[in-house]
Every structure is written in structure tokens, then in C-alpha cells.
Amino acid sequence: MNNISRLQKGVFFALPLLTLVAAILFSGCRKDLGNYSYNRVDTLVFGNFQGSYNVQLGTSPGILPVLTFKQGTPFVDSNYTYEWVCYNNSVATASERRSTLHRLKNLDVVLGLSVGSYSCYYVVTDKSNGVTWQKAFILTVSGSIKKQGGLCSTK
């Protein structure tokens, strides 16, 4: 009787373990229902765009990029977001180093940058899927601020 109860105990412990192992093995054989319809990302071509720009202090660089896709897909301006970013490496803190210049397609605004050379990026993001393209360029701001003399009087 003692041997039978030992056998029964072994079966009671082994049966749940074997059931768990079988469940794990058979769950790996389930059909994968994932979405595997991949779409090729077209290459964005940055036309009318130079590697460096020189701009006078207090003026607009007037950068008007022409964006097209290499495979001929139509480029619709409203389907994308735009960001013009520059980095001033002469600034000590990282939070002050990065500046967003503009958030529209064309950089046709007066920049609030001081005299110097900046590493800049033009970033285009597809609103539908988050794919981004970027184009690097150097922006050099030159000019000077002249002191103007004058008299102040208080009456």
C-alpha cells in the first residue's frame, strides 16, 4: 500500500508539469497572424538646398527648399511637419546649445542668432508614420552691431 500511494503522489505531481510543458510546446505552433505588408520608404530629395549659407545679422536666410521623392511619389506639403534646428557649440550648457529656428517648410524669417557659425539641420517628418529625413548645413551669421551715440536730457 505504501508503494501505491508513492506512485499516486508522483502522478499527481508529474501530471501538471507535463501539461504545462505540452501547452508551451503547442503554443509555439500557432499560426502567426502578424501584419507583414511592408512599404518601402522613398528617398526624399532636398532640391534648391546648399551645404552652407551666409546671412547678415538681422536678415532672413531665405532658404526655400524644393522637396521631391526619388521614386516620383507626389510630395504634399500638408502631410509633413518641418523643423529648422541649429546648434551653437560655443555655448557651455547643452540646454542652451540647441535652438529651434522655425517650424514651417521655408526658412524665410529673421533669425534671432548672434554672430557666429552654427551646425544646423532641416528635419522633415511624415505625419502618418513618423519617418524623418534630415539635411545638415552650416549657417554663418556675420555683421556687427554699431553703437550709436546720443544725448539724453531730462527736463
Secondary structure, DSSP 8 states (H G I E B T S, - for coil): -HHHHHHHHHHHHHHHHHHHHHHHHHHTTS-------------EEEES--SEEEEETTS---B--EEEETT-----GGGEEEEEEEE-TTSSSHHHHEEEEESSSSB-S-----SEEEEEEEEEEETTT--EEEEEEEEEEE-------------
